[in-house]
């Protein structure tokens, strides 16, 4: 199974930030096969591309759950494999996306001021718009 989320530009906040479908929350159920999560640029961002790097973990999950982020050749989408087969891969992992558009790099909302990984996880859990992958 695959999940696709659209990424657009939220100009109602200052500075503008990335807005991700479903508040960036991806819920992944257990499956015997690797599932693909894809983010696609939409609206005005369709003229942009994912930055390098376009994806980063705010807290790095254990090895073996997720594959490396794979941007499309045209930079308009980015995918990651989620190998969520059993309870050993249950968890919540906040992430950040970055997109270049008209010479500016935009990021999804996150508390970059948090001093350590634990504080960033707490910030991601309390900010409804902060993106997170939830394996359950």
Secondary structure as a PSIPRED ss2 file (coil, helix, strand):
# PSIPRED VFORMAT (PSIPRED V4.0)

   1 X C   1.000  0.000  0.000
   2 X E   0.000  0.000  1.000
   3 X E   0.000  0.000  1.000
   4 X E   0.000  0.000  1.000
   5 X E   0.000  0.000  1.000
   6 X E   0.000  0.000  1.000
   7 X E   0.000  0.000  1.000
   8 X E   0.000  0.000  1.000
   9 X E   0.000  0.000  1.000
  10 X E   0.000  0.000  1.000
  11 X C   1.000  0.000  0.000
  12 X C   1.000  0.000  0.000
  13 X C   1.000  0.000  0.000
  14 X C   1.000  0.000  0.000
  15 X C   1.000  0.000  0.000
  16 X C   1.000  0.000  0.000
  17 X E   0.000  0.000  1.000
  18 X E   0.000  0.000  1.000
  19 X E   0.000  0.000  1.000
  20 X E   0.000  0.000  1.000
  21 X H   0.000  1.000  0.000
  22 X H   0.000  1.000  0.000
  23 X H   0.000  1.000  0.000
  24 X H   0.000  1.000  0.000
  25 X E   0.000  0.000  1.000
  26 X E   0.000  0.000  1.000
  27 X E   0.000  0.000  1.000
  28 X E   0.000  0.000  1.000
  29 X C   1.000  0.000  0.000
  30 X C   1.000  0.000  0.000
  31 X C   1.000  0.000  0.000
  32 X C   1.000  0.000  0.000
  33 X C   1.000  0.000  0.000
  34 X C   1.000  0.000  0.000
  35 X E   0.000  0.000  1.000
  36 X E   0.000  0.000  1.000
  37 X E   0.000  0.000  1.000
  38 X E   0.000  0.000  1.000
  39 X E   0.000  0.000  1.000
  40 X E   0.000  0.000  1.000
  41 X E   0.000  0.000  1.000
  42 X C   1.000  0.000  0.000
  43 X H   0.000  1.000  0.000
  44 X H   0.000  1.000  0.000
  45 X H   0.000  1.000  0.000
  46 X H   0.000  1.000  0.000
  47 X H   0.000  1.000  0.000
  48 X C   1.000  0.000  0.000
  49 X E   0.000  0.000  1.000
  50 X E   0.000  0.000  1.000
  51 X E   0.000  0.000  1.000
  52 X E   0.000  0.000  1.000
  53 X E   0.000  0.000  1.000
  54 X E   0.000  0.000  1.000
  55 X E   0.000  0.000  1.000
  56 X E   0.000  0.000  1.000
  57 X E   0.000  0.000  1.000
  58 X C   1.000  0.000  0.000
  59 X C   1.000  0.000  0.000
  60 X C   1.000  0.000  0.000
  61 X C   1.000  0.000  0.000
  62 X C   1.000  0.000  0.000
  63 X C   1.000  0.000  0.000
  64 X C   1.000  0.000  0.000
  65 X C   1.000  0.000  0.000
  66 X E   0.000  0.000  1.000
  67 X C   1.000  0.000  0.000
  68 X C   1.000  0.000  0.000
  69 X C   1.000  0.000  0.000
  70 X E   0.000  0.000  1.000
  71 X E   0.000  0.000  1.000
  72 X C   1.000  0.000  0.000
  73 X C   1.000  0.000  0.000
  74 X C   1.000  0.000  0.000
  75 X C   1.000  0.000  0.000
  76 X C   1.000  0.000  0.000
  77 X E   0.000  0.000  1.000
  78 X E   0.000  0.000  1.000
  79 X E   0.000  0.000  1.000
  80 X E   0.000  0.000  1.000
  81 X E   0.000  0.000  1.000
  82 X E   0.000  0.000  1.000
  83 X C   1.000  0.000  0.000
  84 X C   1.000  0.000  0.000
  85 X C   1.000  0.000  0.000
  86 X C   1.000  0.000  0.000
  87 X H   0.000  1.000  0.000
  88 X H   0.000  1.000  0.000
  89 X H   0.000  1.000  0.000
  90 X C   1.000  0.000  0.000
  91 X E   0.000  0.000  1.000
  92 X E   0.000  0.000  1.000
  93 X E   0.000  0.000  1.000
  94 X E   0.000  0.000  1.000
  95 X E   0.000  0.000  1.000
  96 X E   0.000  0.000  1.000
  97 X E   0.000  0.000  1.000
  98 X E   0.000  0.000  1.000
  99 X E   0.000  0.000  1.000
 100 X E   0.000  0.000  1.000
 101 X E   0.000  0.000  1.000
 102 X C   1.000  0.000  0.000
 103 X C   1.000  0.000  0.000
 104 X E   0.000  0.000  1.000
 105 X E   0.000  0.000  1.000
 106 X E   0.000  0.000  1.000
 107 X E   0.000  0.000  1.000
 108 X E   0.000  0.000  1.000
 109 X C   1.000  0.000  0.000
 110 X C   1.000  0.000  0.000
 111 X C   1.000  0.000  0.000
 112 X C   1.000  0.000  0.000
 113 X C   1.000  0.000  0.000
 114 X C   1.000  0.000  0.000
 115 X C   1.000  0.000  0.000
 116 X C   1.000  0.000  0.000
 117 X H   0.000  1.000  0.000
 118 X H   0.000  1.000  0.000
 119 X H   0.000  1.000  0.000
 120 X H   0.000  1.000  0.000
 121 X H   0.000  1.000  0.000
 122 X H   0.000  1.000  0.000
 123 X H   0.000  1.000  0.000
 124 X H   0.000  1.000  0.000
 125 X H   0.000  1.000  0.000
 126 X H   0.000  1.000  0.000
 127 X C   1.000  0.000  0.000
 128 X C   1.000  0.000  0.000
 129 X C   1.000  0.000  0.000
 130 X C   1.000  0.000  0.000
 131 X C   1.000  0.000  0.000
 132 X E   0.000  0.000  1.000
 133 X E   0.000  0.000  1.000
 134 X E   0.000  0.000  1.000
 135 X E   0.000  0.000  1.000
 136 X C   1.000  0.000  0.000
